[in-house]
Amino acid sequence: MSIYVDIHVLQTVPPSCVNRDDMGSPKTAVYGGTRRARVSSQAWKHAMRKDFKKIFSVEELGVRSREVAKQIAKEIVAIDSTISEEEGIKKATKALKDVGIKTEIVNKKDNTEENDKIEQTKVLLFISNKQAKALAKLICDGVKDKNAYKKALKDNPSVDIALFGRMAASDPTLNYDAAAQVAHAISTHTIQNEYDYFTAVDDLQDDDNAGAGHLGTVEFNSSTLYRYANVNVTELLKALDNLYDAVDVVKKYVEAFVRSMPTGKENTFANRTFPDAIYVTVRNDQPVNLCGAFEKPVRASEEGYVAESENKLVEYAGKVYDNFAAKPLAAFCVGDKLADIAEKMTFPELLERLEAYLREQKTAEA
């Protein structure tokens, strides 16, 4: 039996452009036949990983880069200070190639000089700090067995690798399936993007010059977003294999999802807000995204969009549970209107209660 934690969030965001498309416009999606504001799952996961650095230790995390050889080289130098960083990078690159990670020579800073060429992995590689240390030790010990290097790159995944997964196209045996999922956030209502025409004044221009030093426009919207994520606790336990406290990881994952915000244009709009409502459930059948509550766009009332969005979420959740006889094992919420389907509490209390419940479940299964 698998255990899943679902996180549902309603969050009002003021005029903002937190996630842009290739034209610089706020991302949108058509849902229920109308245009909705959208923030991609990739953008939110990136924001979560930045918050991870505040709540997890360095040892628990990893790096994702085409220049992971640099990370390994740092560990090599830490073990053997007689090896230069440049030499360490060469040794680390060779070790990666030996285990089947494809690399290529690229120009550094668009410079065509031979000494400004560097070797990188062909695609981004996710590697935990513990894996980097293990590889560095094998290199410093002069180990020749390629299987030992492959094992070092497979064992000891970081928290973020276990949660978000890792794909190594050149060697699928190094892959990790993601234990967590993050949906694209969408507005509960129809939106229309707007434009802000702005000017910048040249501080040193003559007083009799009324012209602007710069003219521009920025596209934005405001919305009440429905955000959803989940984590398969059972799969996370298997992936971490007692390397870390999986229940604590789930708690911090929930905290990071709820509190994080992509940073696009944040200096222009100062759009950081707390969620208006949070609904967290524990299930043993499957994750359940409740976005269907907003397939028909919410209409603004005298109370705005939030109150009606909460009502729609409660109503839809009830229908889903009644029709499929699949009520959550446990449910916790922040928000008055959600109290009909979950126990109301503060967010810190929610995290504590969720942790306690999951530990009880883990103990019962053991």
Buried (B, 14 or more C-beta within 10 A) or exposed (E): EEBBBBBBBBBBBEBBBBBBEEEEBBBBBEBBEBBBBBBBBEBBBBBBBBBBEEBBEEEBBBBBBBBBBBBBBBBBBEBBEEBEEEBBBBBBBBBBBEBBBBBEEEEEEEEEEEEEEBBBBEEBBBBBBBBBBBBBBBBBEEBEEEEBBBBBBBEBBBBBBBBBBBBBEBBEEBEBEBBBBBBBBBBBBBBEEEEEEEEEEEEEEEEEEEEEEEEEEBBBBBBBBBBBBBBBBBBBBEBBEEBBBBBBBBBBBBBBBBBBBBBBBBEBBEBBEEBBBBBBBBBBEEBBBBBBBBEEBBEEEEEBBBBBBBBBBBEBBEEBBEEEEEBBEBBBBBBEBBEBBBEBBEBEEBBBBBBEBBBEBBEEEE
